[in-house]
Amino acid sequence: MKKTALITGATSGIGKATAIALSNKGFRVIITGRRQDRLQSLCNQLTDCLALNFDIRDQIQVYEAIKNLPKEWSQIDLLINNAGLAAGLEPLHENLIDDWEQMIDTNIKGLLYITKIIAKQMVQRQQGQIINVSSIAGKEAYGKGAVYCATKHAVEALTKAMRIDFNPYGIKVGSVSPGAVETEFSIVRLKDPDANQKVYAGYQPLKADDIADAITYMATRPPHVNIADILILPTAQASATVFNKK
C-alpha cells in the first residue's frame, strides 16, 4: 500500500520539488499552499495527488482542511513541514513588525497547528514520520536576520522536543537545514523580483532539488532508521555569512 505524504508550502521551491520527488518514489502526495492555481497545476502533473488550498497561519483553516480530508486521504504517514519564509533584512530596530508577525505566524505557529492535528493521528496508529525544514539560520544567528533566525532556532528546538515526545509511539522526527538555496526565498525576503541575481551572484547556490533529494532519502530509510538532522550547504558556503564568491 502506498504511503501518503503531506507537504506544506508546496507551490514553489523546496516544497514543490519535494512533492515531485516523493511522487516519483511512489508516495501519494497532499500538497498545501495559498496559491490555488499553482497547487492545481502541480497536482495535475503528479500521480495520486490532492491539493489543499489554505493559509498555514490560520488555525481554523488548518484544522478544517485536515478534518475534512476525504476518507481515502485521511491517514497521513509522512508530514513535511516546509512552509516558511523570511521577510526583511534590516537591523532589529528597523524591522517592520508586520514582517515579524508573518515569520512567527508561518514558521512557528503554522508548523505547530498542522503538526498537532496530524501527530494525534500518528500517535493513535503508533507510526509515522515528521520532517521539519529548518535552515542554517536555526544553527547560527546573523545580523539583520534576528527574527528569522529566532524562528528557525525555534524549529530546531521543536524538532528535538517532538522527537522526545513522540518517541514512545514509534514516530520518527527529523529536520533538514539548508544553506543558500536559489528559490523564491530571497525574492520574498527582499520584496524584489531581481533579488536572486544579486544574492546568488558569484557562486553556485543549492537548488530546490538538492533539498528534495535529502528529504526523500530521510523518508525512504528502513523502519529502524531515523535521520535526525541534515545540514546542507553549497560548496561555496562555509557558514551562514561566509561565501567563496568569484
N, C-alpha and C positions, 0 to 999 in steps of 0.2 A: 504494500500500500504506500502511495506517495506521501511524503511529509508535506505539511503546509507551513510556509514561512510568511510572516507579515513584516513588511519593510516600511518604516515611516520615512517621509521626506523623499519619495521616490520619483518626483517629477523631473529631476535633473541630477547630474553629478554622481556622487558615490551611491546614492540610493537607487538611481536608475540603472547604473552599471551592475549593482548587486542583484537587482531583480532579474536582469538578463542572465547573469552568471548562474544564479540559483535555478532559474527556469531551465537553462541548458543542462543542469545536473539532475533534472528530473523532479524538482520541487514544484508543488503548486504554490503560486505566489499571490498574496494580497498586498496591493500597493496603495499607499495613502499619501495624501497631499492636498494642497489648497487649489491647485490649478487643474480643474476638471478636464480641460481639453488635452493637456499633456498626459494626464493619467490614462485617459481613454486611448490616446494614440499609442502609448507604451503597451497597454493591456492588449490591444489588437495585434501586437507583434509577438505576443507570448502564448504559450500553450498553458491551459489551466490557470487563468488569471482572473482576479476580481479587483476592481478599483473602488476605493472608498474615499470620497471627497469630503474632508473635514479639516478644521483648524486644530492642530495638536494643542494649542494654548487654551482651548475652550473645553473645560472638564465635561460639560454636559454633551457637547458634540462627540467627544471621545467615547464616553460611556454609551451613548445612543448608537453610535456606529458599530461598536463591538457587540453590544447586547442584541442588536438586530441583524447580526450576520445570518445568512441562510444556514440551515442546519448542516448542510454538507461542507460548509466552510468554517464551522464554529470551533473545531479542535485545532488550535494553533500549536505547532510543535516547536517553532523557532521564531523568536521575536528579535528583529534587528532595529534597535533604537538609533536611527540615523538622523532624524530631523534635528537640525541645529543651524546656527548662524552666528556670525559676528556682525556687529553694527557699530560703525565709527572707529576712528583710530586717532584719538586725542588723549592728552593727559587727563587724569580723572576729574580735575576741577573744571575741565572744559567739555566733558561728555554731555550729551543730551540725555536727560532722564528717560525720555521715550525709548532711546536705544537700550538703556539698562533694562527697562521693563520687557522689551522684546526679547532680549537674550535670556533673561532669567525665566520668563514665561515659556519660552521654547525649549531651551537647552536643559533646564532642570525640571520645571513643573510639568511640561508636556511629557517628558520622559517618565516622570513618576505617575502621571494619570494613566497612561496606557500600560505601563508595567504592572501597576496594581491590579487592574482588571484581568489581564492575561495571566499573570502569575498565579492568581487564585485558581484558574483552570488547571495550570500545570501542577500546582500543589495537590489538587484533588486527584489527578492522574498519577502523581509522583514520577513525572518525567517531563522533559522539555529543555530548551536552551535559550538563553538571552545573551545577545551580543550588543554591547553599547559602543557606539562610535564616539570616541573621545578625541584627543588631539595632543600634540606635543605641548600645547598650552596648558594641558592638565598635569604636566610633569615639571614644568618650569614656567615661571612668570616672566613677563617682559613689559617694558614701559609702553604706554599708550594702548595697553590692552588689558587693563586691570580687571574690568568686569567680565570680559570674555574669558580671561584666564581663570577667574574665580568660578565661573560656571563649569568650565571643563575640569577644574580641580574637584568640583562637586561631583561630576560624573565619575571621576576616578574613585572618590570615597564611596559613592553609592554602589559602584561595581563591587568593591571589596566587601562592603557590608551585605549586599544582596547575596554574594557568594556564600557568606556565612549563614544568613537567614534561610536560604533555600537548600543548603547542603543536606539537611535531614530528609529532603524529599527527592533527592536524586536529580536536581535541576542544575545543569551546567550554566555558569555565568562567566563571561569574559569581556574584554574590551580590546579594541584596535585603535591605536593612536597615530594618526598620520601627521607628517610634517607638511611641507608645502605641496599642495595638490592643485593642479590647474582645473578648476571647475568654475561655477558662478560665485564661489566664496568671496573673492576679492571684489568682484563687481557689486555684490550686495553690500559688503562691508564699507566700501568707499563711495557707494552710490554713484559709480562712474562706469559707463559701459566699456570704456577703454582701459579699465584698471589692469586687466591681465597683461596687456602689452608692457606696462610699467613694472608691475610686481614681479613678473617672471622673466624679465629681460636679463640676458647674460648667463643663464644656466638652464638645465633641463629639469623642470619640476616633475613630480609624480603625476600620473593620470588616474582618473577615477577607476579604470580597470585594474590598476595595481592594487588598490584597496579592496576592490570586489574580489580579486583573487585570494587575498588573505582571509577575508570573511568566509568565502566558500571553503577554503582549507579548514578553518575552525569548525564550520558547520558539518563537515563530512568526516570528522575523526570517528574512530570506533567509540562505542558507548563508554568505555572505561577511560577515555582520554578527554581532558578538558584543557583547551588552550586558554590560559587565564589572561594573558596580556601580550600584545604585539605592538611594538613601536616601529613605524616605517618612515624612513627619511629618503629623500633623493640623495644620490651620491654627493651632490654639491652642498648639502646642508649638514652642518656639524652640531648645531643647537638651534633653539628657537629663532635666534637672530644672526647666526654666523653662516654665511654662504660664500662659496668659492665662485665668484662671478667673473666671467671672461670679458 
